[in-house]
Structures are given as C-alpha cells and as structure tokens.
C-alpha cells in the first residue's frame, strides 16, 4: 500500500463538482517516488492534492482542509518541504 492512511485517497474522479476541471495551483514537488500537485476545482474552488506515481495504482486526489492548504502554499523547498509532504500524507 502506498500510504498508511489510504482512507483519504479518492479515485481519479472529482468528488465535488461533476464535470469540473482541475486548475493548477502549485507544483509541490515529489518525495518517495510520488509527485504532489496542488489543484483547485474550477467549479467551486475546493483544493485537492493530485498524487501520481509510476510505481503504484493507489494514486488519485486527496481532499485538503484550509490548514493543510495554507501549510502547502508556504512550504519550504528542499528537504524541509519533502518532510512536510511526508507528514501531511502519512508517508
């Protein structure tokens, strides 16, 4: 299993607004072979983390709360940023 806390992972379909597109907010980089991209729903603006790895099929979108979004928007670069991703996504 890719994440210890996989209950937060939804499938590859949007869960908030049918037919809405994702809009890039921030490329948060990668850690442990997973790419993290912060996106927003074009319908309602809800923020999601898009997760992708070529090594696993257990990827998709994770719904984020306001505190998590704020931390990601101000995340440091490099090792500290990777640690934040690992902490937030229970890696």
C-alpha beads as a LAMMPS data file, in Angstrom:
LAMMPS data file: protein, C-alpha beads

91 atoms
90 bonds

1 atom types
1 bond types

-500.0 500.0 xlo xhi
-500.0 500.0 ylo yhi
-500.0 500.0 zlo zhi

Masses

1 110.0

Atoms # bond

1 1 1 0.000 0.000 0.000
2 1 1 1.341 3.388 -0.992
3 1 1 0.005 5.282 2.049
4 1 1 -0.534 4.095 5.602
5 1 1 -3.573 6.393 5.741
6 1 1 -5.111 5.451 2.392
7 1 1 -8.656 6.261 3.537
8 1 1 -8.058 9.865 2.402
9 1 1 -7.318 8.850 -1.184
10 1 1 -10.229 9.013 -3.575
11 1 1 -10.283 7.590 -7.065
12 1 1 -9.131 9.562 -10.084
13 1 1 -12.555 11.193 -10.475
14 1 1 -13.533 14.505 -8.911
15 1 1 -15.795 14.236 -5.916
16 1 1 -17.069 17.799 -5.566
17 1 1 -18.369 19.201 -8.886
18 1 1 -19.338 16.914 -11.722
19 1 1 -17.740 17.930 -14.999
20 1 1 -15.372 20.451 -13.385
21 1 1 -11.737 20.646 -14.404
22 1 1 -8.690 20.883 -12.189
23 1 1 -6.714 24.107 -12.173
24 1 1 -3.032 24.083 -11.237
25 1 1 -2.335 25.984 -8.020
26 1 1 1.165 24.810 -7.133
27 1 1 3.593 22.064 -8.049
28 1 1 4.702 20.855 -4.616
29 1 1 7.433 18.587 -5.896
30 1 1 7.960 14.944 -5.071
31 1 1 9.062 12.590 -2.336
32 1 1 9.268 8.806 -2.141
33 1 1 8.545 8.483 -5.900
34 1 1 5.254 10.390 -5.609
35 1 1 4.563 13.664 -7.417
36 1 1 2.392 16.152 -5.496
37 1 1 0.428 18.857 -7.337
38 1 1 -1.956 21.213 -5.536
39 1 1 -5.031 21.797 -7.704
40 1 1 -8.352 23.604 -7.361
41 1 1 -11.779 22.599 -8.648
42 1 1 -12.841 25.007 -11.391
43 1 1 -16.427 24.725 -10.195
44 1 1 -16.199 25.573 -6.507
45 1 1 -12.520 26.300 -5.799
46 1 1 -12.065 23.392 -3.354
47 1 1 -8.401 22.440 -3.075
48 1 1 -7.163 18.922 -3.710
49 1 1 -3.756 17.280 -3.827
50 1 1 -3.219 15.349 -7.023
51 1 1 -0.889 12.413 -6.421
52 1 1 0.889 10.444 -9.102
53 1 1 3.454 7.668 -9.105
54 1 1 4.552 5.418 -11.942
55 1 1 5.112 2.686 -9.338
56 1 1 1.585 2.381 -7.916
57 1 1 -2.051 2.337 -8.942
58 1 1 -3.046 3.638 -5.480
59 1 1 -2.970 7.289 -6.500
60 1 1 -5.570 9.931 -7.185
61 1 1 -6.869 13.009 -5.390
62 1 1 -6.838 13.847 -1.694
63 1 1 -9.237 16.434 -0.291
64 1 1 -7.471 19.137 1.727
65 1 1 -8.653 21.315 4.598
66 1 1 -7.792 25.025 4.885
67 1 1 -4.927 24.440 7.340
68 1 1 -3.270 21.912 5.019
69 1 1 -3.636 24.251 2.033
70 1 1 -2.052 27.123 3.991
71 1 1 0.895 24.949 5.016
72 1 1 1.407 23.774 1.435
73 1 1 1.233 27.288 -0.002
74 1 1 4.070 28.362 2.317
75 1 1 6.058 25.142 2.325
76 1 1 9.836 25.396 2.257
77 1 1 11.852 23.974 -0.622
78 1 1 14.213 21.030 -0.422
79 1 1 14.393 18.548 2.422
80 1 1 12.056 20.509 4.728
81 1 1 9.395 20.613 2.006
82 1 1 9.689 16.868 1.448
83 1 1 9.329 16.291 5.192
84 1 1 6.150 18.374 5.215
85 1 1 4.677 16.267 2.387
86 1 1 5.607 13.081 4.238
87 1 1 3.989 14.378 7.420
88 1 1 0.774 15.592 5.773
89 1 1 0.299 12.441 3.698
90 1 1 1.474 9.907 6.284
91 1 1 4.373 8.532 4.258

Bonds

1 1 1 2
2 1 2 3
3 1 3 4
4 1 4 5
5 1 5 6
6 1 6 7
7 1 7 8
8 1 8 9
9 1 9 10
10 1 10 11
11 1 11 12
12 1 12 13
13 1 13 14
14 1 14 15
15 1 15 16
16 1 16 17
17 1 17 18
18 1 18 19
19 1 19 20
20 1 20 21
21 1 21 22
22 1 22 23
23 1 23 24
24 1 24 25
25 1 25 26
26 1 26 27
27 1 27 28
28 1 28 29
29 1 29 30
30 1 30 31
31 1 31 32
32 1 32 33
33 1 33 34
34 1 34 35
35 1 35 36
36 1 36 37
37 1 37 38
38 1 38 39
39 1 39 40
40 1 40 41
41 1 41 42
42 1 42 43
43 1 43 44
44 1 44 45
45 1 45 46
46 1 46 47
47 1 47 48
48 1 48 49
49 1 49 50
50 1 50 51
51 1 51 52
52 1 52 53
53 1 53 54
54 1 54 55
55 1 55 56
56 1 56 57
57 1 57 58
58 1 58 59
59 1 59 60
60 1 60 61
61 1 61 62
62 1 62 63
63 1 63 64
64 1 64 65
65 1 65 66
66 1 66 67
67 1 67 68
68 1 68 69
69 1 69 70
70 1 70 71
71 1 71 72
72 1 72 73
73 1 73 74
74 1 74 75
75 1 75 76
76 1 76 77
77 1 77 78
78 1 78 79
79 1 79 80
80 1 80 81
81 1 81 82
82 1 82 83
83 1 83 84
84 1 84 85
85 1 85 86
86 1 86 87
87 1 87 88
88 1 88 89
89 1 89 90
90 1 90 91
